[in-house]
Amino acid sequence: MNTEPKDIIVLGAIQAGIKKFEKIQKMTQIEPKELNSILKHLENSMFMRVVEKNGLLGKKIEITVTGKGSKEVDKQVHELQIKWNQMSTFYKTQDKEGLKQYMDDIKSFFPMMIFFGVMNIEMFSMMFRMIGIKMSNYIPTENMPEGEDESEFDANVES
């Protein structure tokens, strides 16, 4: 199954117990129209299902992950861990060119690494310093880790 990083982030949010569209949207910061499309794709792929329940205030819709979806999230997180370990190896061996090339090759996975907590944010920041580039070249501002001050980082890159 070909899954996009945002698909896995949404599936991970559902697996973490977020069952309502609005809460998934808030947690993932994905626009409602795109989120709806992702949810349809995940449902058609049998990674998640929509469950209608009757409550005191009427019908209640919940989104739940399937066993297949849970396995896919686990598989993807494992693959992210392997990618992070490879980045860490490049960093620890001070292989600037290897690290930069590898980061270029896998930059679409960075938001997932952040979302799932796979990476060490402090080391990730030091990797950017080592290769002398801005984090914003690789990660959209809305996906930047909390507390990472890009302006402070820019000053460190230019020193």
C-alpha positions in Angstrom: 0.0 0.0 0.0 1.4 3.4 -1.0 0.8 5.8 1.8 1.7 9.5 2.0 3.3 11.0 5.1 0.1 12.9 5.9 -1.9 9.7 5.7 0.3 8.1 8.3 0.2 11.2 10.6 -3.6 11.1 10.4 -3.7 7.4 11.1 -1.3 7.8 14.0 -3.6 10.5 15.5 -6.5 8.1 15.2 -4.5 5.3 16.7 -3.6 7.6 19.6 -7.3 7.8 20.4 -8.4 11.0 18.5 -11.8 9.9 17.2 -13.4 13.1 16.0 -12.7 15.0 12.7 -12.3 18.4 14.4 -9.8 17.0 16.9 -7.8 15.2 14.2 -7.8 18.4 12.1 -6.5 20.4 15.1 -3.8 17.9 16.0 -2.5 17.4 12.5 -3.0 21.0 11.2 -4.3 19.6 7.9 -6.9 21.7 6.2 -10.5 20.2 6.5 -10.9 19.5 2.7 -7.6 17.7 2.5 -8.2 15.8 5.8 -11.6 14.6 4.4 -9.8 13.3 1.3 -7.2 11.5 3.4 -9.8 10.0 5.6 -11.7 8.7 2.6 -8.5 7.2 1.2 -7.7 5.6 4.6 -11.2 4.2 4.8 -11.1 2.8 1.3 -7.8 1.2 2.1 -9.4 -0.4 5.2 -6.9 1.3 7.5 -9.7 3.0 9.5 -13.5 3.0 9.7 -16.2 5.4 10.6 -18.5 4.2 13.4 -21.9 5.8 14.0 -23.2 5.6 17.5 -26.5 6.7 19.0 -25.9 9.0 22.0 -28.1 11.1 24.3 -27.7 14.0 22.0 -28.3 12.1 18.8 -25.9 10.4 16.4 -22.3 10.5 17.2 -19.6 9.7 14.6 -16.3 8.2 15.7 -13.3 7.3 13.6 -11.3 4.2 14.6 -8.2 2.6 13.3 -8.4 -1.0 12.1 -5.9 -3.8 12.8 -4.5 -3.3 9.3 -4.2 0.4 10.0 -2.4 -0.1 13.3 0.1 -2.5 11.7 0.7 0.1 9.0 1.5 2.8 11.6 3.8 0.5 13.5 5.6 -0.5 10.2 6.0 3.2 9.2 7.2 4.2 12.7 9.8 1.4 12.6 11.0 2.6 9.2 11.2 6.2 10.5 13.4 4.9 13.4 15.7 3.3 10.9 16.0 6.5 8.9 16.6 8.5 12.2 19.4 6.0 13.2 21.0 6.5 9.8 20.9 10.3 10.2 22.4 9.9 13.7 25.2 7.8 12.3 26.1 10.4 9.7 26.0 13.0 12.4 28.1 11.1 14.9 30.8 10.3 12.3 30.8 14.0 11.2 30.0 13.0 7.6 28.5 16.4 6.5 28.1 15.5 2.9 26.5 12.1 3.7 24.2 13.7 6.2 23.1 16.5 3.8 22.5 14.1 1.0 20.5 11.7 3.2 18.5 14.6 4.6 17.7 15.8 1.1 16.6 12.3 0.2 14.2 11.8 3.1 13.0 15.3 4.0 9.4 14.4 3.3 9.6 12.1 6.3 10.6 14.9 8.8 7.1 15.9 9.7 6.3 12.3 10.5 9.4 11.9 12.6 8.4 15.0 14.6 4.8 13.9 14.9 5.7 10.4 16.2 8.5 11.6 18.4 11.1 9.5 16.6 13.8 12.1 16.5 15.8 13.8 19.2 15.0 17.4 18.5 18.2 18.7 20.1 20.3 16.4 18.0 18.2 17.2 14.9 18.9 20.9 15.4 22.6 20.3 15.8 22.6 18.3 12.5 21.4 21.5 10.8 24.1 23.5 12.5 26.7 21.0 11.4 25.8 21.2 7.7 25.2 24.9 7.9 21.7 25.2 6.7 18.4 26.5 8.1 15.8 24.1 9.5 13.1 25.9 7.5 14.7 24.7 4.3 13.5 21.2 5.3 10.6 21.7 7.6 7.6 23.9 7.0 7.2 26.4 9.9 3.9 24.9 11.0 5.7 21.5 11.5 8.7 22.9 13.4 9.1 21.5 16.9 7.8 23.6 19.8 10.5 25.8 21.2 12.8 25.8 18.1 13.5 29.5 17.5 14.4 29.8 13.8 15.9 33.3 14.3 18.2 32.1 17.0 19.1 29.1 14.8 19.8 31.4 11.8 22.3 33.4 14.0 24.1 30.1 14.9 24.3 29.0 11.2 25.8 32.3 10.2 28.5 32.3 12.9 
